[in-house]
Structure formats: C-alpha cells, structure tokens
Amino acid sequence: MLELTDRHVEARTMTDLAGVYARHGSLQTAIACYERGLVALRDIGEHHAEARALRELSAVRELASLQAAARS
C-alpha cells in the first residue's frame, strides 16, 4: 500500500491549486503555488511530477510575461 506523507499531500495540493489559480487568471498566485509544490516534489524525489509541474510553471510564467507586455 502506498503511504502518503505530508510532503506528498503538500506537493499535490500546491500543484493542483496552482492549476486552478492559473485557469482563473491569478497567475502570480499560480506561480507561487507551483514554486512551493516544486520544493516538495524535489524533497520527495517525484521526478516525473516535478517535470510536469516545471512545464506547467513555464507556461504560466510565459502567459504572465505576455500579459505584462500587453499592458505596457
């Protein structure tokens, strides 16, 4: 049986929340959640989940950058 630690729960929660925030346009909050989730993923050695979160974080950062440029 798989035993989930607090770090597993934190990692999953933060990356899930990041996705929700990103879909609702709260990009800076999404970025912060992804970054916190990534720390937990690295701590527990979840390399595939870390790669997925990095890809999603990159996309959100790019979108935030595009939005900032459009406002300038």
TORVEXNU-332681 format. One line per 10 residues: number of its first residue (from 1); their letters; for each residue x, y, z of C-alpha. Coordinates in pm, 1 decimal, decimal comma, always signed. Example, Ala and Ser with C-alpha at 12.3 -4.5 7.8 and 13.67 -1.06 7.14 Angstrom:
// TORVEXNU-332681
1) as) +1230,0:-450,0:+780,0 | +1367,0:-106,0:+714,0
END
This chain:
// TORVEXNU-332681
1) mleltdrhve) +0,0:+0,0:+0,0 | +126,2:+348,1:-87,7 | +177,8:+565,7:+216,3 | +142,7:+935,9:+155,1 | +347,0:+1172,5:+363,9 | +266,8:+1531,8:+445,5 | +512,5:+1634,5:+173,1 | +325,3:+1422,6:-83,0 | -0,7:+1587,3:+17,8 | +158,2:+1932,1:+11,2
11) artmtdlagv) +310,9:+1875,6:-331,7 | -15,8:+1753,9:-482,2 | -223,5:+2022,2:-315,5 | +2,6:+2306,3:-422,7 | +32,0:+2194,2:-784,1 | -343,0:+2134,7:-804,9 | -412,1:+2478,1:-656,9 | -167,5:+2633,6:-899,8 | -364,1:+2491,7:-1190,3 | -689,8:+2628,7:-1050,8
21) yarhgslqta) -540,1:+2973,4:-997,1 | -392,4:+2972,9:-1347,3 | -725,4:+2881,5:-1506,5 | -891,3:+3167,8:-1319,9 | -627,9:+3419,8:-1424,5 | -448,4:+3460,0:-1090,2 | -113,1:+3397,6:-1250,0 | +117,0:+3531,0:-976,9 | -60,5:+3317,3:-716,9 | -36,0:+3019,2:-950,8
31) iacyerglva) +337,5:+3076,1:-990,8 | +386,0:+3090,7:-613,6 | +189,4:+2767,1:-569,2 | +388,1:+2587,9:-839,5 | +714,0:+2701,1:-679,9 | +607,2:+2572,7:-337,7 | +485,8:+2247,7:-488,6 | +815,4:+2204,7:-671,8 | +1011,7:+2227,8:-348,7 | +800,8:+1949,1:-200,9
41) lrdigehhae) +827,4:+1737,3:-517,3 | +1205,6:+1767,7:-513,2 | +1217,2:+1678,4:-144,4 | +1026,3:+1355,0:-201,9 | +1200,4:+1266,0:-527,0 | +893,9:+1272,3:-753,4 | +1087,3:+1343,3:-1073,6 | +805,1:+1285,8:-1322,5 | +565,7:+1506,5:-1128,1 | +841,8:+1765,0:-1091,4
51) aralrelsav) +895,4:+1771,7:-1468,7 | +522,5:+1811,6:-1528,4 | +499,5:+2094,6:-1274,1 | +801,9:+2267,8:-1429,1 | +639,5:+2251,6:-1772,3 | +316,4:+2397,4:-1635,5 | +503,3:+2665,2:-1439,3 | +689,3:+2763,4:-1754,7 | +363,2:+2803,0:-1945,2 | +210,7:+3019,1:-1669,3
61) relaslqaaa) +522,6:+3236,1:-1648,8 | +513,2:+3283,2:-2025,7 | +146,4:+3383,5:-2012,2 | +215,0:+3627,4:-1727,6 | +501,2:+3776,1:-1928,8 | +282,1:+3817,4:-2235,7 | +9,2:+3982,9:-2030,3 | +259,5:+4221,0:-1871,4 | +398,3:+4312,6:-2214,2 | +48,7:+4375,8:-2348,3
71) rs) -19,9:+4615,0:-2061,0 | +297,4:+4813,5:-2133,0
END
